Structure formats: C-alpha cells, structure tokens
Amino acid sequence: MQNKMIAGVAAVLLAGCGGMMTHEPSAQAKLAPTQGNSSNGTVTFTQHGDKVIVDADIVGLTPGLHGFHLHEKGDCSAADATSAGGHFNPTGKPHGDPNGSEHHAGDLPMLYAGADGRAKLHVELSSLSLQPGAQNIIGKAVIIHQKLDDFTTQPAGNSGARVACGVVAAGS
C-alpha cells in the first residue's frame, strides 16, 4: 500500500513539473550568398511571449553597416534573390526604423560587420511572430543587403543589392 501511495505522489509531482516546462517555438534561416558574393550565416528566431528574439551570426560581409530585412516570399532561387519579393509588410506601413512606430514588420536593425566581415546581432522584436497569424514569419526570406539602410527611402531604405538570402523554416 505504501509503495502505491509513493508512486501516486510521484506521478502527481511529475505531472506538475511537466506543466511548468514551457516550449518556446523557434525557427531558423540558413543564409547563402547571392551570385558574386560570399556572405553566409544563420539567423535564429525564438518566440518569447509576444516578442521574437532574433539572433544572427553572419560572415563574409564587407566591413560596415548592412540592411537586414525579412522579405515577403520564401524564395531565394534568383541569382540576385529578387525572387524573395519586397519587404514583409502585413500591416501596410511605410519602410522605417524598427525602433520607431512606423515600419514594415520585416524591417530589422542593421547588421554591423567588423573588419573581419563578421556581424552578430541579438534583438527582441514585437513586430514578428512564430505563432499563426498575419505577423508569422515562417516561410519568409531573410535578406542581407550590400549597403546600410537609411530607414527613410521608400520602399526599402536604399540599401543596395541583396548579398545573402535564406528561408525561415520552423524549428522546435
């Protein structure tokens, strides 16, 4: 009888612990260079409450600032990645600084590449989601541009050619 009671208590405790575990959906884009470029890397997206954490690790960039965006189509098949379409913009807002109130959902903070051509970024954004709905980024393309994004010029910030492209694929 005592063993059954202990087993029952253990089962209840384990069930309670299972309820405490949270599962944060994630997704990843593996970026490959466009024709004539060498930039590549990985961008990981993790849903954390109502925000998405974006972690990027990119190599092969020219030193300096680079436009960094989510594009509407998950298609990197064109040599110059124009097959990815325009910026992901489900709310119909103008292009702008992701730290401001008016911007495309796909407007991301710029990447800064050091002298070694490596750029890393860690940021939390509320304009994106891995959950079902209009802000969902699964199947969209991540694009890195040749030049900095002026966050003003419409529709894409005058950030130049697309140097790397990858499609966001669901993870865990």
Residue, then its C-alpha position, 0 to 999 in steps of 0.5 A: m500500500q505504501n509503495k502505491m501511495i509513493a508512486g501516486v505522489a510521484a506521478v502527481l509531482l511529475a505531472g506538475c513539473g511537466g506543466m511548468m516546462t514551457h516550449e518556446p517555438s523557434a525557427q531558423a534561416k540558413l543564409a547563402p550568398t547571392q551570385g558574386n558574393s560570399s556572405n553566409g550565416t544563420v539567423t535564429f528566431t525564438q518566440h518569447g511571449d509576444k516578442v521574437i528574439v532574433d539572433a544572427d551570426i553572419v560572415g563574409l560581409t564587407p566591413g560596415l553597416h548592412g540592411f537586414h530585412l525579412h522579405e515577403k516570399g520564401d524564395c531565394s532561387a534568383a541569382d540576385a534573390t529578387s525572387a524573395g519579393g519586397h519587404f514583409n509588410p502585413t500591416g501596410k506601413p511605410h519602410g522605417d526604423p524598427n525602433g520607431s512606430e512606423h515600419h514594415a514588420g520585416d524591417l530589422p536593425m542593421l547588421y554591423a560587420g567588423a573588419d573581419g566581415r563578421a556581424k552578430l546581432h541579438v534583438e527582441l522584436s514585437s513586430l514578428s511572430l512564430q505563432p499563426g497569424a498575419q505577423n508569422i514569419i515562417g516561410k519568409a526570406v531573410i535578406i542581407h543587403q550590400k549597403l546600410d539602410d537609411f530607414t527613410t527611402q521608400p520602399a526599402g531604405n536604399s540599401g543596395a543589392r541583396v548579398a545573402c538570402g535564406v528561408v525561415a523554416a520552423g524549428s522546435 
